[in-house]
Each structure stands twice: as C-alpha cells, then as structure tokens.
Amino acid sequence: MTKRELEILQLLKQNPLISQQELADLLHLKRSSVAVHLGNLVKKGVLKGKGYIINEEPYIIVLGGANIDIVGFSKQPLKIKDSNQGTLKISMGGVGRNIAENLVRLGLHTKLISVIGNDAHGKQLAAHSQNIGLDINDSLFLKNHPSSVHIAIMDEDNDMALGLSAMDCYEEMNLAFIKKKDTLLAQAKCIVLDTNIPKVILDYTAQNNPKSKLFLDAVAGSKANRAKDLLKYLYTLKVNAIEAEILSNISISKDSDLPKIATFFHAKGVKNVCVTLGSKGVFYSNAKSQGFIKPFKATIVNTNGAGDAFTGGIVYADLLGKSLKESCLFAMGCASLAVSHEDNVNPSLQPQIVKNILNNI
C-alpha cells in the first residue's frame, strides 16, 4: 500500500463511519482524490465495498515496547570503571517488538501497538517493520519526542552484564489512546502484553478483554509489579526467576520452590505458568501437567532476545492447539535459535527450522 493509503486506513480504523469529505479535510486532499484512494483499497481487497469495512485476516496484537538496542560485546573480562575493548551492534529491540517479529517470522499476522518517536531511531523501527511485514499502524507516533533506546553490555560469555534503558516515551500512552483501540483489541485472536507499557494501560486492556487469551511477559524485575493486578485475567504468564519472586513474594532457593510459585499464580487465576531459568531451562505448570525442560545446546552469540523468542514460541504453539509442555518445547527451540544470532531476533526463524531442532534432540 502507498503511504497515503496507509494514512486513510488508519483514519478508517479510528472511525469506520467517517465520510469522504471528512477524510479529505483531515488529509488536506480533494474529495475526488480520496475517492480514488478508497477505490484502490477496495481493488486491493483491503476494504469491503462502500461501507469502509476493513477486510483483515485473523491477527494477533502485541501491546508492548519497541526500541533500538545498542549492544556492546566485550572481547575480554569486563573491567568496571574502565574502558573495555569490544564491538558494537545496533539492533531492533523492545520486548513487545521482539515477540511480534518472532510471531511474524513464524508466519502469523501480527499487529504491534507501541510508542515510536519521530527521530532517526523511530524511522529505523518503522522501516524495519515494513520490511518484515509487521503491522505497526496502530502504534502511538510521537512528534518532537525521541524513541526508546536500550544499551546492553555483554560479558565475555555473551551474557548481559549491564543494561540501561531510556524509555520515557511509553508514559505518553494514555487511556484516551488505548480506548480508540477497543474494537481492534476485542477482535484479536489473542493479546500479548509486556510490562514496558504503563500499568493503567495494561489494567484497562485486561479488564476490557476478559474473554481474550491474554499472554504476559513480565520483562524485568523492576517492572514486574505492574502485572500484580492482572494475574486473574491471564491465560499464560511468562516470568524469569527474579520476576516470579517479586510477583509471588516466594523465594526460589531450590527446584522444589517452583511448584509453590506455580500454585500461588494458579490460585490468583493464571492458567499457564512458565518460569524461565536461564541455563537451567524452564519450569512449566497448568492444571494438566507440570515439569522442567532443560535448555537445548546452542552456540551462544547474544542472549538478549532469548526470552522474547520463548514467548513468541509459546504463543505460536498454543494457537496450534499444542499442550503446555509441547508449547514450551517449541519455545525452547525458538530461544536456542535466537541466542545463536547477533540480532535480537534470528532472521532465519521458521516453524520448520524449529521442528528440525526438536527432531534432532
């Protein structure tokens, strides 16, 4: 679609009953020009006839963070308060955006609702999304505001030693904005949330979509508490050990503590619980099964996107009707593929490649 057609489509999503003249006024076009663009959208199958009904295949919505990641790789053990030698890599990042890209590469129609500035980084994010087929048209695009940036320093084992985020832009997302997305959210096959988004937005989305499959990635210990009031709405919760401890107030000192944490989350209403444990794998639990899955062997290049790939894999497999154990196995395959590439999302990700990984175990 052309840029002008995308602008018209965005306005139609906000108000399907808008007139051609109103569209013309908003876009500073002649009414006849708007009619031509609408006709082209009908010919392309994007709109159904004169009612301006958007013709879309079933889709997933990811409501979460999108940012530029600047990742430093050290060539030797890091020395604190000193200059270290290494290499730098700029990648597309953000937990929500990474999950969304994983879903797109697995072949699922995915819409990302995030916050994007109008700086060079924002243009980079938009261009990359268009190239891979990720729909970001319903995101909040800010004027005169920088996009989110995350800096990560990796140690000699290619594991993150230190991270720093500049994510103030997410606070610009408010209730007035998300309320305009009510219909879009209600019609999604499932909704994936990450806690980079303000708590008021997460709460509103969960409360107003009680029949939707809600997946939540807790993102980080510092933001995990934003999910405390959401537990009763969640279909699947993905946390790491630190996030699990913060949300449950239960310490994890041994493996036998994990079933206790799962019991806590289930009592709160969470149907499926996944606790990622880094080099120890993942613990999973629901009403039908519970257990551990060890990590798969992989050449570790960058661990930044492993958890996001895992969440994407869980969503994909669940939508295929797989059990929680089967979903976790597929998700572990996605994660092992993710850590073997320097980008946050491995561009070679495809369902068959993950299946091949599983078949070789």
C-alpha positions as CSV (number, residue, x, y, z in Angstrom):
1,M,0.0,0.0,0.0
2,T,1.1,3.6,-0.6
3,K,1.8,6.0,2.3
4,R,-1.5,7.9,1.6
5,E,-3.5,4.6,1.6
6,L,-2.0,3.7,5.0
7,E,-3.0,7.1,6.3
8,I,-6.6,6.6,5.1
9,L,-6.7,3.1,6.5
10,Q,-5.5,4.4,9.9
11,L,-8.3,7.0,10.0
12,L,-10.9,4.4,9.0
13,K,-9.8,2.2,11.8
14,Q,-10.4,5.0,14.2
15,N,-13.8,5.9,12.7
16,P,-15.3,3.4,10.1
17,L,-18.2,5.8,9.5
18,I,-16.1,8.8,8.5
19,S,-17.2,10.5,5.3
20,Q,-15.1,11.0,2.2
21,Q,-15.2,14.8,2.8
22,E,-14.1,14.4,6.4
23,L,-11.2,12.2,5.2
24,A,-10.3,14.9,2.6
25,D,-10.4,17.6,5.2
26,L,-8.1,15.7,7.6
27,L,-5.6,14.8,4.9
28,H,-5.8,18.2,3.1
29,L,-6.9,16.5,-0.2
30,K,-9.7,16.9,-2.7
31,R,-12.7,14.7,-2.1
32,S,-12.2,13.2,-5.6
33,S,-8.6,12.2,-4.7
34,V,-9.9,10.4,-1.5
35,A,-12.4,8.6,-3.6
36,V,-9.7,7.3,-5.9
37,H,-7.6,6.1,-2.9
38,L,-10.6,4.3,-1.4
39,G,-11.3,2.7,-4.8
40,N,-7.8,1.4,-4.9
41,L,-8.1,0.0,-1.4
42,V,-11.3,-1.9,-2.5
43,K,-9.5,-3.2,-5.6
44,K,-6.6,-4.5,-3.4
45,G,-9.1,-6.3,-1.1
46,V,-8.2,-4.2,1.9
47,L,-11.7,-2.7,2.1
48,K,-15.0,-4.4,1.6
49,G,-17.1,-2.2,-0.7
50,K,-18.6,1.1,0.2
51,G,-19.0,0.5,3.9
52,Y,-15.3,1.0,4.5
53,I,-15.2,-2.3,6.4
54,I,-11.6,-3.4,6.7
55,N,-11.0,-6.9,5.3
56,E,-8.4,-8.5,7.5
57,E,-7.3,-12.0,8.2
58,P,-7.2,-13.1,11.9
59,Y,-4.5,-11.3,13.7
60,I,-2.5,-11.2,17.0
61,I,-1.9,-8.0,18.9
62,V,1.2,-7.3,20.8
63,L,1.0,-4.4,23.2
64,G,4.5,-3.6,24.3
65,G,7.8,-1.9,23.9
66,A,9.7,-1.1,20.7
67,N,13.2,0.4,20.8
68,I,16.6,0.5,19.3
69,D,19.1,-1.8,21.1
70,I,22.8,-0.8,21.2
71,V,24.7,-3.9,22.3
72,G,28.4,-3.9,23.2
73,F,30.3,-7.2,23.1
74,S,33.4,-7.4,25.2
75,K,36.5,-9.2,23.9
76,Q,37.8,-10.0,27.4
77,P,36.5,-10.0,31.1
78,L,34.9,-6.6,31.8
79,K,36.7,-4.1,34.0
80,I,34.4,-1.8,35.9
81,K,35.1,1.9,35.8
82,D,37.4,1.4,32.9
83,S,37.3,1.5,29.1
84,N,36.8,-2.0,27.7
85,Q,37.6,-3.2,24.1
86,G,35.0,-4.8,22.1
87,T,32.4,-4.4,19.3
88,L,29.1,-2.6,19.0
89,K,25.9,-3.8,17.3
90,I,22.7,-1.8,16.7
91,S,19.6,-4.0,16.5
92,M,15.8,-3.5,16.5
93,G,14.6,-4.3,20.1
94,G,12.0,-3.9,22.7
95,V,10.3,-7.0,24.3
96,G,7.0,-6.5,22.6
97,R,8.6,-5.7,19.3
98,N,10.9,-8.7,19.5
99,I,7.9,-11.0,20.4
100,A,6.0,-9.5,17.4
101,E,8.9,-10.1,15.0
102,N,9.2,-13.7,16.1
103,L,5.5,-14.2,15.5
104,V,5.7,-12.6,12.0
105,R,8.7,-14.9,11.1
106,L,6.7,-17.9,12.3
107,G,4.0,-16.9,9.8
108,L,1.4,-15.2,12.0
109,H,-0.4,-11.9,11.1
110,T,0.7,-9.6,13.9
111,K,0.0,-6.1,14.9
112,L,2.3,-4.2,17.3
113,I,0.9,-1.4,19.4
114,S,3.8,0.5,20.8
115,V,5.2,4.1,21.1
116,I,7.5,5.4,18.4
117,G,9.2,8.8,18.2
118,N,9.8,10.8,15.0
119,D,13.6,10.7,15.3
120,A,16.1,8.7,13.3
121,H,15.6,5.7,15.5
122,G,11.8,5.8,15.0
123,K,12.3,5.9,11.3
124,Q,14.6,2.9,11.6
125,L,12.0,1.0,13.5
126,A,9.2,1.9,11.1
127,A,11.3,0.9,8.0
128,H,12.4,-2.4,9.5
129,S,8.7,-3.3,10.5
130,Q,7.6,-2.6,6.9
131,N,10.4,-4.8,5.5
132,I,9.5,-7.8,7.6
133,G,5.7,-7.4,7.4
134,L,5.0,-6.3,10.9
135,D,1.9,-4.0,11.2
136,I,2.7,-1.0,13.4
137,N,0.0,1.3,12.0
138,D,-1.9,1.3,15.4
139,S,1.1,2.4,17.4
140,L,1.4,5.8,19.0
141,F,3.6,8.0,16.9
142,L,5.0,10.9,18.8
143,K,6.1,14.3,17.5
144,N,9.1,16.0,19.0
145,H,10.0,13.0,21.2
146,P,12.8,10.5,20.9
147,S,12.2,6.8,20.5
148,S,13.1,4.3,23.2
149,V,16.7,3.2,23.4
150,H,18.3,0.3,25.4
151,I,22.0,-0.1,25.9
152,A,23.3,-3.5,26.8
153,I,26.9,-4.5,27.7
154,M,27.6,-8.2,27.2
155,D,30.4,-10.0,29.1
156,E,33.0,-12.4,27.7
157,D,30.4,-15.2,27.7
158,N,28.0,-13.1,25.6
159,D,25.6,-12.8,28.6
160,M,24.3,-9.3,29.6
161,A,26.4,-7.7,32.4
162,L,24.7,-4.4,32.4
163,G,21.7,-2.7,30.7
164,L,20.4,0.8,30.7
165,S,17.1,1.9,29.2
166,A,15.7,5.3,28.2
167,M,12.0,4.6,27.8
168,D,10.2,7.7,29.0
169,C,8.2,7.8,25.7
170,Y,6.0,4.9,26.9
171,E,4.5,7.2,29.6
172,E,2.9,9.2,26.7
173,M,0.5,6.3,26.0
174,N,-2.7,7.1,27.9
175,L,-6.3,5.8,28.3
176,A,-7.7,8.1,25.6
177,F,-5.3,6.5,23.1
178,I,-5.9,2.9,24.1
179,K,-9.7,3.3,24.2
180,K,-9.6,4.1,20.5
181,K,-8.3,0.5,20.0
182,D,-11.2,-1.2,21.8
183,T,-12.6,-2.8,18.7
184,L,-9.2,-3.8,17.3
185,L,-8.3,-5.5,20.6
186,A,-11.6,-7.2,21.0
187,Q,-11.3,-8.9,17.6
188,A,-7.8,-10.2,18.1
189,K,-7.1,-13.9,18.2
190,C,-5.0,-13.2,21.3
191,I,-3.3,-10.3,23.0
192,V,0.3,-10.3,24.2
193,L,1.3,-7.8,26.9
194,D,4.6,-6.7,28.1
195,T,5.2,-4.5,31.2
196,N,7.1,-1.8,29.5
197,I,3.6,-0.3,28.9
198,P,2.2,1.8,31.7
199,K,0.2,-0.1,34.4
200,V,-3.0,1.9,33.7
201,I,-3.0,0.7,30.1
202,L,-2.3,-2.9,31.0
203,D,-5.1,-2.9,33.6
204,Y,-7.6,-1.3,31.1
205,T,-6.7,-3.8,28.4
206,A,-7.1,-6.8,30.6
207,Q,-10.3,-5.7,32.3
208,N,-11.9,-4.9,28.9
209,N,-11.0,-8.1,27.2
210,P,-11.9,-10.8,29.7
211,K,-12.7,-13.4,27.0
212,S,-9.4,-12.9,25.2
213,K,-6.4,-15.2,25.6
214,L,-4.0,-12.9,27.4
215,F,-0.3,-13.7,27.4
216,L,2.0,-11.6,29.5
217,D,5.8,-11.2,29.6
218,A,6.9,-9.6,32.8
219,V,10.0,-8.1,31.1
220,A,12.2,-7.2,34.1
221,G,12.2,-7.3,37.9
222,S,11.9,-3.5,38.0
223,K,8.6,-3.6,36.1
224,A,7.1,-7.0,37.2
225,N,4.9,-5.4,39.8
226,R,2.8,-3.8,37.0
227,A,1.4,-7.2,36.4
228,K,0.2,-7.8,40.0
229,D,-3.4,-6.8,39.3
230,L,-3.5,-8.6,36.0
231,L,-3.0,-12.2,37.3
232,K,-6.7,-13.1,37.4
233,Y,-7.1,-12.3,33.7
234,L,-4.0,-14.1,32.4
235,Y,-4.1,-17.2,30.2
236,T,-0.3,-17.5,30.2
237,L,2.3,-15.8,32.4
238,K,6.0,-15.9,31.4
239,V,8.4,-14.8,34.0
240,N,12.1,-15.4,34.9
241,A,13.1,-16.4,38.4
242,I,13.5,-12.8,39.7
243,E,10.2,-11.7,38.3
244,A,8.5,-14.7,39.7
245,E,9.8,-14.0,43.2
246,I,8.7,-10.3,43.0
247,L,5.2,-11.2,41.9
248,S,4.7,-14.0,44.4
249,N,6.9,-13.0,47.4
250,I,8.2,-16.5,47.4
251,S,12.0,-17.1,47.3
252,I,13.4,-19.6,44.8
253,S,16.4,-21.3,46.5
254,K,15.8,-24.8,45.2
255,D,13.8,-26.5,42.5
256,S,11.1,-27.6,44.9
257,D,10.2,-23.9,45.4
258,L,8.9,-23.6,41.8
259,P,5.8,-25.7,42.2
260,K,4.9,-23.5,45.2
261,I,5.2,-20.4,43.0
262,A,3.0,-22.1,40.3
263,T,0.4,-22.9,43.0
264,F,0.4,-19.2,44.0
265,F,-0.1,-18.0,40.4
266,H,-2.8,-20.6,39.7
267,A,-4.7,-19.6,42.8
268,K,-4.6,-16.0,41.5
269,G,-6.2,-17.2,38.3
270,V,-3.3,-17.7,35.9
271,K,-4.0,-20.8,33.7
272,N,-0.5,-21.4,32.3
273,V,2.8,-20.6,34.1
274,C,6.2,-20.6,32.5
275,V,9.3,-19.7,34.6
276,T,12.4,-19.4,32.5
277,L,15.6,-20.3,34.4
278,G,18.4,-19.4,32.1
279,S,21.0,-22.2,31.8
280,K,18.7,-24.5,33.8
281,G,15.9,-24.3,31.3
282,V,12.2,-23.7,32.1
283,F,9.6,-24.8,34.6
284,Y,6.0,-25.0,33.3
285,S,2.7,-25.7,35.1
286,N,-1.0,-25.8,34.5
287,A,-3.9,-27.9,35.6
288,K,-2.9,-30.8,33.4
289,S,0.9,-31.0,33.7
290,Q,4.0,-29.7,35.5
291,G,7.7,-30.1,34.9
292,F,11.1,-29.0,33.8
293,I,12.6,-28.8,30.4
294,K,16.4,-28.5,30.1
295,P,17.8,-25.9,27.6
296,F,18.9,-27.1,24.2
297,K,22.6,-27.0,23.1
298,A,23.3,-23.8,21.1
299,T,26.2,-21.6,20.2
300,I,25.6,-18.5,22.3
301,V,26.2,-15.2,20.4
302,N,23.7,-12.9,22.1
303,T,21.2,-13.9,24.9
304,N,19.2,-10.6,24.7
305,G,16.3,-12.0,22.6
306,A,16.1,-15.5,24.1
307,G,13.1,-14.8,26.5
308,D,11.2,-12.9,23.8
309,A,11.7,-15.8,21.3
310,F,10.5,-18.1,24.0
311,T,7.3,-16.1,24.5
312,G,6.7,-15.9,20.7
313,G,7.1,-19.7,20.5
314,I,4.6,-20.3,23.4
315,V,2.0,-18.1,21.6
316,Y,2.6,-19.8,18.2
317,A,2.4,-23.3,19.5
318,D,-0.6,-22.6,21.8
319,L,-2.6,-21.2,18.8
320,L,-1.9,-24.5,17.1
321,G,-3.6,-26.3,20.0
322,K,-0.4,-27.8,21.5
323,S,-0.2,-28.7,25.1
324,L,1.8,-26.5,27.5
325,K,4.7,-29.0,27.5
326,E,4.7,-29.2,23.7
327,S,4.5,-25.4,23.6
328,C,7.4,-25.0,25.9
329,L,9.5,-27.4,23.9
330,F,8.8,-25.4,20.7
331,A,9.5,-22.2,22.6
332,M,12.9,-23.6,23.8
333,G,13.7,-24.4,20.2
334,C,12.9,-20.7,19.2
335,A,15.1,-19.5,22.1
336,S,18.0,-21.7,21.1
337,L,17.8,-20.3,17.6
338,A,17.7,-16.7,18.9
339,V,20.8,-16.9,21.0
340,S,22.8,-18.2,18.1
341,H,22.5,-14.9,16.2
342,E,23.8,-11.4,17.0
343,D,20.4,-9.7,16.4
344,N,17.7,-9.9,19.0
345,V,15.6,-12.0,16.6
346,N,17.2,-14.6,14.4
347,P,16.1,-13.8,10.8
348,S,16.2,-17.4,9.8
349,L,13.4,-18.3,12.2
350,Q,10.8,-20.5,10.6
351,P,8.5,-23.2,12.1
352,Q,10.2,-26.0,10.1
353,I,13.7,-25.0,11.3
354,V,12.4,-25.1,14.9
355,K,10.9,-28.5,14.2
356,N,14.2,-29.7,12.8
357,I,15.9,-28.6,16.1
358,L,13.3,-30.6,18.1
359,N,13.7,-33.7,15.9
360,N,17.5,-33.7,16.5
361,I,17.2,-33.7,20.3
